[in-house]
Amino acid sequence: MNLRRRRAYLVSLVVIIAALVSCNPPFAPGFDVSVRQSVAVDRLPRINPDYTGITIPPNIGPMNFTIQDSGTGYFVRFSSVEGRPIVLYCGNGRVWIPQKQWSALLSKNPGRPLRIAIYMRGHDAVWRGFKAIEDSIAVDKIDPYVMYRTLSVLYNYSRDICIYQRDIERNRETEVLNALNFFPGCCNCHTLWNNSPSKALLHIRTQDFGSATLVMEGNSVTKINAKLGYSSWHPNGRLAVCSVNKVNQCFHSTWRDPRDAFDFTSGLVVYDAVKRCVVTVPQIFQEKALETWPCWSPDGAYLYFSSAPLLWNDFKTIPPDGLENVRYSLMRIPYDEKKDAWGEVETVLSAEQTGKSITQPRISPDGRFMVFCMHRYGPSPYLQPSSDLYLMNMATKSYGALPVNSPFAESWHSWSSNSRWLAFTSKRIDGVLGKIYFSRVDSTGAASKPFLMPQTDPDFYDSFVKSYNVPEFAIARFRVNQSDLVRAIKSPGHVDVSMPVTSATPRPGR
């Protein structure tokens, strides 16, 4: 057994032992009498994470939590209309829910309530019963996997960047790519085709092996020498529109999050996965504009993106003059797949109309809704405390702020394949670290109260000091081996493609 497997085995053993010690089926004599004679408390119990008043998928893994009301013992009862209730005794308030019992209860009750009754024995030996937590079990399932990236918040430290895939139904995390395997370097954004990891793009930067884009198709990996940015696959799986960004960072002295990132210049290019070439479309690669954040409509008839005017000629001063006046508008351009022809760019929602910058458009797979970010300025909502999520009705073009927002940055959102679940990151816990939240969006566009992505350890987030970003729902498990990805990154062989020259590309004598 190698060192990595041995460590994984020990971690799993510790988790199992902790679960057995923390929470067991009731065995204390007089349990029923204690509950019947408990003193009613006219409030909900305090639990962390906050899983009160939420709607959950019928196939999500155990939502373990910690009871924060101080006592010497706890009884917890999970019940619904059908099936056997789950009854647990917890000595220290850490609630670990058995996987099989939890899955059985949820699978028998889609569309029904989930009731969580909590009883606490106080330090005075008196049992108290809190108001029951009333949650809802949705009919719609959530995609079984989500891929995401974790990284430290230090702006210049990329040693520990990792991409993971998570089995949402079992709370299991698997490493897809660890930047330590090609250090110094980092993993950039990943893009899946139609929520499927069978076709994906992954951008990487390395000091020793150059910057490139990995194209995954099935179990094969192709390395192309194109430094691409934010991407979106056309529904046909042949074309991917990608941004080409000259990104820089700057800092603020008074913001809650002092970091900021901007594009000195940017444009959109088209990668053809069949011809293995990169081409430009003049309408979306303009010299005096900043185009970024591409997003195809589900029918492939339109490409949506964010665009702002380029306000500077100086590409050395950081930050450039006028940065706080850069606001992106929501644009789109028609595309005729049969003719392979592009139309003219049109404005969907202008920054002049909203007074804010509009970025990260993502359309639901059924084509009914778009969720996007709006914030003070610039292209980077994940670094803007003002960033909120907005939902647009694609038929009427009416839009409004989603009720999932907080006083801190919300961004990096994605849709499940059935258009009913939204994943996004939020910094609402501490204003610094992004965490992944889920929310159900019904057929009218109404969003439920968001809840934190469950972990096996209910206190996991208290000590996890990294940020999550780019959560992407997946309908299947990512099957390319990490060793194949690393081998492709380190390989001198690659597919040569010609990249366009932008106004920030170094020229002779500069």
SULDA-V906254 format. One line per field, one symbol per residue. phi: phi as a letter, one per 20 degrees, with the letter a starting at -180 (. if undefined). psi: psi as a letter, one per 40 degrees, with the letter a starting at -180 (. if undefined). burial: 1 if it has 16 or more other C-alpha atoms within 10 Angstrom, else 0. Layout:
# SULDA-V906254
phi->???
psi->???
burial->???
This chain:
# SULDA-V906254
phi->.fffffffffffffffffffffbcgfcffmggffffefefdeaffeccffddmdddffcefgefbdeeffbdabdccdbbfdnefdccdcfcneedefgffffffffecfncfddddccceffemeecdefffddcdffffegfccdbdcbfeffdcdfdfcdcdceffclddcfebdfffbferbeefdcdelmdffbbdbeccceecnebceddcmdecdddededdfcbefgfmedcecedddecdbcdecffdffbcbdfbaadcdeefeelbdcddgfdbefdcddalfbffgemecdeadbbfedcdeddfcfffngfeecedecbcfcdffelcdedfceebefffemcedblfcefgemeccdbecbgamedffddgefcecddfffdmfbafffefcfdfdalebdffemdcddbdbdffcnceececdbedefenfdegfcfgfcfefdgffcedddeblfcfcebffdffffffffffefffbeeceefedfdfgdgnd
psi->hiddddddddddddddddddddhiihehieddddddeihhhfiiihihihfhfihiiefiihgiihhehhaeiihhhhiadiihihhihhdeehhhhhdddddddddefheiihhhhhhhhieeehhhhihihhiihidhiiheihiiiiiiehdfhedfhihiihhddefhhhhdhhedefihiihaiihihfehedhiihhihiddeihihhhhhbeihhhifhgibhihhideedihhiihhghiiiiieeidheiiiihdiiihihhhedefihiihddegidfihhigihiideedihiiiiiiheiehfdhhiihedeehhhihiihihhddefiiaihihdhiddddeihhifhhhideedihhiihadiiegdeehdehihihhhddeeiiihieeiieahhafiiiideeehhhiiifddeedhhihiiihhaeeehiihiiihiidhdededehfiiiifhhiieiihehiddddddddehehihhihiihieehhihe.
burial->000000000000000000100111010000000110010000001011101101111111111111100011111101110000111111111111110011111111111111111111100000111101111111111111111111111000011111111111111000011110111111111111111111111111110010111111000111111111111111101011111111000000000010111111111111100000110100011101111111111101111111111110000000110010011111111110000001000000111000011111111110011111111111111111111111111000001001011101111111111011111111110001111111111000101111111111110010000111111111111101000010011100010000100101000000
